[in-house]
Amino acid sequence: MHRFRPASGLALTLLDSVEMVLHAPGGNRSLCPPEATAMWLALQEQGGDAHAVANRLTGVWEPNPAILYKEPMDRVVEWDLAGLLVSCDD
């Protein structure tokens, strides 16, 4: 299973535009478009389970599950590499 949690000290701001700003502990900020915001919120809702997020969003945005499944997984890897998420599998 692939579970993740927000990095320690991470804060977020939800904007009226349905975008989100992630504030990393070192002062770095990341602006996320609405799709990424939905993925982040779904990740929290699903207990950090990246596969559950991909499964939940499949069919909501894209009728082809293979196409949509890759998007949340890629985003989670991106956030993990940026230090915004921490793997709970270790």
C-alpha distances in whole Angstrom, upper triangle without the diagonal:
4,6,10,13,17,19,21,24,23,25,25,28,28,31,34,33,29,28,26,27,25,27,25,27,29,31,29,28,26,28,25,27,26,23,21,22,21,17,18,19,16,13,15,16,12,12,10,7,8,8,10,12,13,13,15,18,18,22,23,24,24,25,23,19,19,21,19,15,16,18,15,13,16,17,13,14,18,17,15,18,21,20,19,15,14,10,9,7,11
4,7,10,14,15,18,21,20,22,22,25,25,28,31,30,26,25,23,24,21,23,22,23,25,27,25,25,23,24,22,23,23,20,18,19,18,15,15,16,14,11,13,14,11,10,8,6,6,7,9,11,11,13,15,16,17,21,21,22,22,24,22,19,18,19,17,14,14,15,12,10,13,13,10,11,14,14,12,14,17,16,15,12,11,7,8,6,10
4,7,11,13,15,18,17,19,19,23,23,26,29,28,25,23,21,22,19,21,19,21,23,25,23,23,21,23,20,22,22,20,17,18,17,14,13,14,12,9,10,12,9,7,5,4,6,8,9,10,12,14,15,16,18,22,22,22,23,25,24,21,20,21,19,16,16,16,13,11,14,14,10,11,14,13,11,14,16,15,13,10,9,6,5,6,10
4,7,9,12,15,13,15,16,19,20,23,26,26,23,21,18,18,15,17,16,17,20,21,20,19,18,20,18,20,20,18,15,16,16,13,11,12,12,8,9,12,10,8,5,7,7,11,12,11,13,16,16,17,19,23,22,23,24,26,25,22,22,22,19,17,17,16,13,11,13,12,8,10,12,10,8,12,13,11,10,6,5,4,5,8,10
4,6,9,11,10,12,13,17,18,21,24,25,21,20,17,17,13,15,13,15,18,19,18,18,17,19,17,20,20,19,16,15,16,13,10,12,12,8,8,11,11,8,6,9,10,14,14,13,16,18,18,19,21,25,24,24,26,28,28,25,25,25,22,20,19,18,15,14,16,14,10,12,14,11,10,13,13,11,9,6,5,7,7,10,12
4,6,8,6,9,10,14,15,19,22,22,19,17,14,13,10,11,10,11,14,15,15,14,14,16,15,18,18,18,14,14,15,13,10,11,13,10,9,12,13,11,9,12,13,16,16,15,18,20,20,20,23,26,24,24,26,29,29,26,26,25,23,21,20,19,15,15,16,13,11,13,13,9,9,12,11,9,6,4,6,9,10,13,15
4,6,6,9,11,15,17,21,24,24,22,19,16,14,11,10,8,8,11,13,13,13,14,16,16,20,21,20,17,16,18,16,13,15,16,13,12,16,17,14,12,15,15,19,20,18,21,23,23,23,26,29,28,27,29,32,32,29,29,28,25,23,23,21,18,17,18,15,12,13,13,10,9,11,10,7,5,5,5,9,11,14,14
4,6,9,12,16,18,22,25,26,24,21,18,16,12,11,9,8,11,13,14,15,16,18,19,22,23,23,20,19,21,19,16,17,19,16,14,18,19,16,14,18,19,22,23,21,24,27,26,26,29,32,31,31,33,36,35,32,32,31,29,27,26,25,21,21,21,19,16,17,17,13,13,15,13,10,9,9,8,12,13,16,16
4,6,10,13,17,20,23,24,22,20,16,14,11,9,7,5,9,10,12,13,14,17,18,22,23,23,20,18,21,20,16,17,20,18,16,19,21,18,17,20,21,25,25,23,26,28,27,27,31,33,31,31,33,37,36,34,34,33,30,29,28,26,23,23,23,20,18,19,18,15,15,16,14,11,9,11,12,15,16,20,19
4,7,10,13,16,20,21,19,16,13,10,7,6,5,6,9,10,10,10,11,13,14,18,19,20,16,15,17,16,13,14,17,15,13,17,18,17,15,18,18,22,22,20,23,26,25,24,27,30,28,28,30,33,33,31,31,29,27,26,25,22,20,20,20,17,15,17,15,12,12,14,12,9,7,9,11,14,16,19,20
4,7,10,13,17,18,16,14,10,8,6,5,7,8,11,10,11,10,11,12,13,16,17,18,15,13,16,16,12,13,16,15,13,16,19,17,16,20,20,23,23,21,23,26,24,24,27,30,27,27,29,33,33,31,32,30,27,26,26,23,20,21,21,18,17,19,17,14,15,17,14,13,10,12,14,17,19,22,23
4,7,10,13,14,12,10,7,5,4,6,9,11,14,12,12,9,9,10,10,13,14,15,13,10,13,14,10,11,14,14,12,15,18,17,16,19,19,23,22,19,22,24,22,21,25,27,24,24,27,30,31,29,30,28,25,24,24,21,18,20,20,16,16,18,17,13,16,18,15,14,11,13,16,19,20,23,25
4,6,10,11,10,9,6,5,7,8,12,14,16,14,13,10,10,9,10,12,13,15,13,10,13,15,12,12,16,16,15,17,20,20,19,22,22,25,24,21,23,26,24,22,26,27,24,24,27,30,31,30,31,29,25,26,26,22,20,22,22,18,18,21,19,16,19,21,18,17,14,16,19,22,24,27,28
4,7,8,7,6,4,7,9,11,15,17,19,17,16,13,12,10,10,11,10,13,12,8,11,13,11,10,14,15,14,16,19,20,19,22,21,24,23,19,22,24,21,20,23,25,22,21,24,28,29,28,29,27,23,24,24,21,19,22,22,18,18,21,20,17,20,22,19,19,16,18,21,23,25,28,30
4,5,5,5,6,8,11,13,17,20,21,18,17,14,13,10,10,10,10,13,13,10,13,15,14,13,17,18,18,19,22,23,22,25,24,26,25,22,24,26,23,21,25,26,22,21,25,28,30,29,30,28,24,26,26,22,21,24,23,19,21,24,21,19,22,24,21,22,18,20,24,27,28,31,33
4,5,7,9,11,15,17,21,23,25,22,21,17,16,13,13,12,10,14,15,12,14,17,16,15,18,20,20,20,24,25,25,27,26,28,27,23,25,27,24,22,25,26,22,21,25,28,30,29,31,28,25,27,27,24,22,26,25,22,23,26,24,22,26,27,25,25,22,24,27,30,31,34,36
4,5,8,11,15,17,21,24,25,22,21,17,15,11,11,9,8,12,13,11,12,16,15,15,18,20,20,21,23,25,24,26,25,27,26,22,23,25,23,20,23,24,20,19,22,25,27,27,28,26,23,25,25,21,20,24,23,20,22,25,22,21,25,26,23,25,22,23,27,29,31,33,35
4,7,10,13,16,19,23,24,22,20,16,14,11,9,7,5,9,10,7,9,12,12,11,14,16,16,17,20,21,21,22,21,23,22,18,20,22,19,17,20,21,17,16,19,23,25,24,26,23,20,22,22,18,17,21,21,17,19,22,20,19,22,24,22,23,19,21,24,26,28,30,32
4,7,10,13,16,20,21,19,17,13,10,7,6,5,5,8,8,6,9,11,11,11,14,16,16,17,20,21,20,22,20,23,22,18,19,22,20,18,21,22,19,17,20,24,25,24,25,22,20,21,21,17,16,19,18,15,17,19,17,16,19,21,18,20,16,18,22,24,26,28,30
4,6,10,13,16,18,15,14,10,8,6,5,7,7,10,8,6,9,11,9,10,13,14,14,16,18,19,18,20,19,22,21,18,19,22,20,18,21,23,20,19,22,25,26,25,26,24,21,21,21,17,16,18,18,14,15,18,16,13,17,18,16,17,13,15,19,21,23,26,28
4,6,10,13,14,12,10,7,5,4,6,9,11,13,10,9,13,13,11,12,16,16,15,18,20,21,19,21,20,23,23,20,22,25,23,21,24,26,24,22,25,28,29,28,28,26,23,23,23,19,17,20,18,15,16,18,15,13,16,17,14,14,11,14,18,21,23,26,27
4,6,10,11,10,8,6,5,6,8,11,13,14,11,10,13,13,10,12,15,14,14,17,19,18,16,19,18,22,22,19,21,24,23,21,24,27,24,23,26,29,29,28,28,26,23,23,22,19,17,18,17,13,14,15,13,10,13,14,11,11,8,11,14,17,20,23,23
4,7,8,6,6,5,7,9,11,15,16,18,15,13,17,17,13,15,18,17,16,20,21,21,19,22,21,25,25,22,24,27,26,25,28,30,28,27,29,33,33,31,31,29,26,26,25,22,20,21,20,16,16,18,15,12,14,15,12,11,9,12,15,18,20,24,24
4,6,6,5,6,8,11,13,17,19,20,16,16,19,18,14,17,19,17,17,20,22,20,18,21,20,24,25,22,24,27,27,26,29,31,29,28,30,34,34,32,31,29,27,26,25,22,20,20,19,16,15,16,14,11,12,13,9,8,7,10,12,16,18,21,21
4,6,7,9,12,15,17,21,23,23,20,19,22,21,18,19,22,20,19,22,24,22,20,23,23,26,27,25,27,30,30,29,32,35,33,32,34,37,37,35,34,33,30,29,28,26,23,23,22,19,18,19,17,14,14,15,12,9,9,12,13,17,19,22,21
4,6,9,12,15,18,22,24,25,21,21,24,23,20,22,25,23,22,26,27,25,23,26,25,29,30,27,29,32,32,31,34,37,35,34,35,39,38,36,36,34,32,31,29,27,25,25,23,21,20,19,17,15,15,15,11,10,11,14,15,19,21,24,23
4,6,10,13,16,20,22,23,20,19,23,22,19,21,25,23,22,26,27,26,23,27,26,29,30,28,29,33,32,31,33,36,34,32,35,38,38,36,36,34,31,31,29,26,25,25,24,21,20,20,18,15,17,16,13,12,12,15,17,21,23,26,26
4,7,10,13,17,19,21,17,17,21,20,17,20,23,21,21,24,26,25,22,25,23,27,28,25,27,30,30,28,31,33,31,30,31,35,35,33,32,30,28,28,26,23,22,22,20,17,17,18,15,13,14,14,10,10,10,14,16,20,23,25,25
4,7,10,13,16,17,14,14,18,17,15,17,20,19,19,22,24,23,21,24,22,26,26,23,25,28,27,25,28,31,28,27,29,32,32,31,31,28,26,26,24,21,20,21,19,16,16,17,14,12,14,14,11,11,10,14,17,20,23,26,26
4,6,10,13,14,11,11,15,14,12,15,18,17,17,20,22,22,19,22,20,23,24,20,21,25,24,22,25,27,25,23,25,29,29,27,27,24,22,23,21,18,17,18,16,13,14,15,11,10,13,13,10,11,9,13,16,19,22,24,25
4,7,10,12,9,9,13,13,12,14,17,17,18,20,22,22,20,22,20,23,24,20,21,24,23,21,23,25,23,21,23,27,27,26,26,23,21,22,21,17,16,18,16,13,15,16,13,12,15,16,13,15,12,15,19,21,24,27,28
4,7,8,6,6,10,10,9,12,14,14,15,18,19,20,18,20,17,20,20,17,18,21,20,17,20,22,19,17,19,23,24,23,23,20,18,19,17,14,13,15,14,10,12,15,12,11,15,15,13,15,12,14,18,20,23,25,27
4,6,5,6,9,10,11,12,14,15,17,18,20,22,20,21,18,21,21,17,17,20,19,16,18,20,17,15,17,21,22,21,22,19,16,18,17,13,13,16,15,12,14,17,14,14,17,18,16,18,16,17,21,23,25,27,29
4,5,5,6,9,10,10,12,14,15,16,18,20,19,20,18,20,19,15,16,18,16,13,16,17,14,12,15,19,20,20,21,18,15,17,17,13,13,16,16,13,15,18,16,15,19,21,19,20,17,18,22,23,25,27,30
4,5,5,6,9,10,11,12,15,15,16,19,17,17,15,17,16,12,12,15,14,10,13,14,12,9,12,16,17,16,17,14,11,13,13,10,9,13,13,10,13,15,14,14,17,19,18,20,17,17,21,22,24,25,28
4,5,5,6,9,10,10,13,14,15,17,15,16,13,15,15,12,12,15,14,12,14,16,14,12,15,18,19,17,18,15,12,13,13,9,8,11,11,7,10,12,11,10,14,16,14,16,13,14,17,18,21,22,25
4,5,5,6,8,10,11,12,14,16,14,16,14,17,16,12,14,17,15,13,16,18,15,14,17,20,21,20,21,19,15,16,16,13,11,14,14,10,12,15,14,12,15,17,16,17,13,14,18,19,21,23,25
4,5,5,6,8,10,10,12,14,13,14,13,15,13,10,11,14,11,9,13,14,11,11,14,17,18,17,19,17,13,14,15,12,10,13,14,11,12,16,15,14,17,19,18,19,16,16,19,20,21,23,26
4,6,5,6,9,10,10,12,11,11,9,11,11,7,8,11,10,8,11,14,12,11,14,17,17,15,16,15,11,11,12,9,6,10,11,8,9,12,12,11,14,16,16,17,14,13,16,16,18,20,22
4,5,5,6,9,10,11,9,11,10,13,12,9,11,14,13,12,15,17,15,15,18,21,21,19,20,18,15,14,15,12,9,11,12,9,8,12,12,10,12,15,14,14,11,10,13,14,16,18,21
4,5,5,6,9,10,10,12,11,14,12,9,12,14,12,11,15,17,15,15,18,21,22,20,21,20,16,16,17,15,11,14,16,12,12,16,16,13,15,19,18,17,14,13,16,17,17,20,22
4,5,5,6,9,8,9,9,11,9,6,9,11,8,8,12,14,12,13,16,18,19,17,18,18,14,13,15,13,10,12,15,12,11,15,16,14,16,19,19,19,15,14,16,16,17,19,22
4,5,5,6,5,6,6,9,8,6,9,11,10,10,14,17,15,16,18,20,21,18,19,18,15,13,14,13,9,11,13,11,9,12,14,12,13,16,16,16,13,11,12,12,13,15,18
4,5,5,5,8,10,12,11,9,13,14,12,13,17,19,18,19,21,24,24,21,22,22,18,17,18,17,13,14,16,14,12,15,16,13,14,18,18,16,13,11,13,13,13,16,18
4,6,7,9,11,12,10,9,12,13,11,12,15,18,16,18,20,22,23,20,22,22,18,17,19,17,14,16,18,16,14,18,19,17,18,21,21,20,17,15,16,16,15,18,21
4,6,6,8,9,6,6,10,10,9,11,14,17,16,18,19,21,21,18,20,20,17,15,17,16,13,14,17,15,13,16,18,16,17,20,21,20,17,14,15,14,13,15,19
4,6,9,11,9,9,13,14,13,15,17,20,19,21,23,25,25,21,22,23,20,18,19,18,15,15,18,16,13,16,18,16,16,19,20,18,16,13,13,12,10,13,16
4,6,9,8,8,11,13,13,14,17,20,19,20,22,24,23,20,21,21,18,16,16,16,12,12,15,13,10,13,15,12,12,16,16,15,13,9,10,9,8,10,14
4,6,5,6,9,10,11,13,14,18,18,19,20,22,21,17,18,19,16,13,14,14,11,10,14,13,10,13,15,14,13,17,18,17,15,12,12,10,10,10,14
4,5,5,6,9,10,11,12,16,16,17,17,19,18,15,15,15,13,10,11,11,7,6,10,10,7,10,12,12,11,15,16,16,14,11,12,10,11,12,15
4,5,5,6,9,10,11,14,15,16,16,17,16,12,13,14,12,8,10,11,8,7,11,12,10,12,15,15,15,18,20,19,18,15,15,13,14,13,17
4,5,5,6,9,10,13,13,15,16,17,16,13,14,15,13,10,12,13,10,10,14,14,12,15,17,17,17,20,21,21,19,16,17,15,15,15,19
4,5,5,6,8,12,11,12,14,16,15,12,14,14,11,9,11,10,7,9,12,11,10,13,15,14,15,18,19,19,17,15,16,15,16,16,20
4,6,5,6,10,10,11,11,13,12,9,10,10,7,5,8,8,6,7,10,10,10,13,15,15,16,19,20,21,19,16,18,17,18,18,21
4,6,5,8,10,11,11,12,12,8,10,12,9,7,10,11,9,10,14,14,14,16,19,19,19,22,24,24,22,20,21,19,19,19,23
4,6,8,8,10,11,12,13,10,13,14,10,9,13,12,10,12,15,15,15,18,19,19,20,23,24,24,22,20,21,20,20,21,24
4,6,5,7,8,10,11,9,11,11,7,8,11,10,8,11,14,13,14,17,18,18,20,22,23,24,21,19,22,21,22,22,26
4,6,7,6,7,8,5,8,9,6,6,10,10,10,12,14,15,15,18,19,20,21,24,25,26,24,22,24,23,23,24,27
4,6,5,5,7,6,10,10,8,10,13,13,13,15,17,18,19,21,23,23,25,27,28,29,27,25,27,26,27,27,31
4,6,7,10,10,13,12,9,11,14,13,13,16,18,17,18,21,22,22,24,27,27,28,25,24,27,26,27,28,31
4,7,9,9,12,10,7,10,13,11,12,15,16,15,17,20,20,21,23,25,25,27,24,24,26,26,27,28,31
4,5,7,9,7,6,9,11,10,12,15,16,16,18,20,21,22,24,26,26,28,26,25,28,27,28,29,32
4,6,9,8,8,11,13,13,15,17,18,19,21,23,24,25,27,29,30,31,29,28,30,29,30,30,33
4,6,6,7,9,11,12,14,15,16,18,20,21,22,24,26,27,28,30,29,27,29,28,29,29,32
4,5,5,6,9,10,12,13,14,16,17,19,20,22,23,25,26,28,26,24,26,24,26,25,28
4,6,5,7,9,11,11,13,15,16,17,19,21,22,23,25,27,26,24,25,24,25,24,27
4,6,6,7,10,11,11,13,15,16,17,19,21,22,23,26,24,23,25,24,26,25,28
4,5,5,7,9,10,11,13,15,16,17,19,21,22,24,22,21,23,22,24,24,26
4,6,6,7,9,11,12,13,15,16,17,19,21,22,21,19,20,19,21,20,23
4,6,5,6,9,10,11,12,14,15,16,18,20,19,18,19,18,20,20,22
4,5,5,6,9,10,11,12,14,15,17,19,17,16,19,18,20,21,23
4,5,5,6,9,10,10,12,14,15,17,15,13,16,15,17,18,20
4,5,5,6,9,10,11,12,14,16,14,13,14,13,15,15,18
4,5,5,6,9,10,11,12,14,14,13,15,14,17,17,19
4,5,5,6,8,10,10,12,11,11,13,14,17,18,19
4,5,5,6,9,10,11,9,8,10,10,13,14,16
4,6,5,6,9,10,10,9,10,10,13,14,15
4,5,5,6,9,9,9,11,12,16,17,18
4,6,5,6,5,6,9,11,14,16,16
4,5,5,6,5,6,7,11,12,13
4,5,8,8,9,10,14,15,15
4,6,8,10,12,16,17,17
4,6,7,10,13,15,15
4,7,10,13,16,16
4,7,9,12,13
4,6,9,9
4,5,6
4,6
4
